[in-house]
């Protein structure tokens, strides 16, 4: 009976982990708000409370030129390794994909 319960719990939590790794924008919203909005702003415009004080200022994800010169790999690299004043974040690939997909909602 214990073994069945353990496997059931593994299935439930494993399934939840797989589902959260889908990389949807909805999944990325809370991660973005928690990790990124302080500098990049809740609207992605680089006008978070700390954004304008940075040198260089936080990136504006609503600017079309940002999206013309970047790709998912560059964004993931910035998240994993940091860039300029931005620190590195310890996120798994599914979480990064979710944040990137949410960031794309700012694209104009």
C-alpha positions in Angstrom: 0.0 0.0 0.0 2.9 2.4 0.8 4.5 1.7 -2.5 1.2 2.5 -4.4 0.9 5.8 -2.4 4.5 6.7 -3.2 4.0 6.0 -6.9 0.8 8.0 -6.9 2.5 11.0 -5.3 5.4 10.7 -7.8 2.9 10.7 -10.6 1.0 13.7 -9.3 4.1 15.8 -8.6 6.0 14.6 -11.7 3.0 15.4 -13.8 2.7 18.9 -12.3 6.4 19.5 -12.9 6.0 18.4 -16.6 2.9 20.6 -17.0 4.7 23.6 -15.5 7.5 23.1 -18.0 5.3 23.9 -21.0 6.8 27.3 -21.3 3.5 29.2 -21.8 3.2 33.0 -21.3 0.8 32.4 -18.5 3.3 30.3 -16.7 6.0 33.0 -17.2 3.9 35.9 -15.9 4.4 35.2 -12.3 8.1 34.4 -12.8 8.6 37.6 -14.7 6.8 39.6 -12.1 8.9 38.0 -9.4 12.3 38.1 -11.1 12.3 40.8 -13.8 9.7 43.5 -13.2 11.7 45.3 -10.5 14.0 46.6 -13.3 12.1 45.9 -16.6 8.7 47.0 -15.3 5.4 45.2 -15.2 4.7 46.4 -18.7 8.2 45.4 -20.0 9.1 49.0 -20.8 12.2 49.1 -18.7 10.5 51.5 -16.2 10.4 49.3 -13.2 11.3 51.0 -9.9 15.0 50.2 -10.3 15.2 50.2 -14.2 16.0 53.8 -14.9 18.7 54.0 -12.2 20.8 51.3 -13.9 23.6 52.1 -16.2 22.8 51.2 -18.9 19.1 51.4 -18.2 17.0 48.2 -18.1 16.0 46.9 -21.5 12.7 48.0 -22.9 10.9 44.9 -24.3 8.2 47.0 -25.9 10.8 48.5 -28.3 10.6 46.7 -31.7 14.3 47.1 -32.3 15.0 44.9 -29.2 13.1 42.0 -30.9 14.9 42.5 -34.2 18.3 42.0 -32.7 17.7 39.2 -30.2 16.6 35.6 -30.0 15.6 33.0 -27.4 19.2 31.9 -27.0 20.5 35.4 -26.3 17.7 35.9 -23.7 18.3 32.6 -22.1 22.0 33.4 -21.9 21.3 36.7 -20.2 19.0 35.1 -17.7 21.5 32.3 -16.9 24.7 34.4 -16.8 23.5 37.9 -16.2 24.5 40.9 -18.3 25.6 44.4 -17.2 23.9 45.2 -13.9 21.5 42.3 -14.3 22.3 39.3 -12.1 22.2 35.7 -13.2 19.1 33.7 -12.2 19.0 30.0 -11.4 16.0 29.0 -13.5 15.4 25.7 -15.3 15.0 25.8 -19.1 11.2 25.5 -18.9 11.0 28.5 -16.6 13.2 30.5 -18.9 11.0 29.5 -21.9 8.0 30.6 -20.0 9.5 34.0 -19.2 10.5 34.5 -22.8 7.0 33.7 -24.0 5.6 36.2 -21.6 8.2 38.8 -22.6 6.9 38.4 -26.2 3.5 39.7 -25.0 5.2 43.1 -24.7 6.2 43.1 -28.3 4.6 45.9 -30.4 
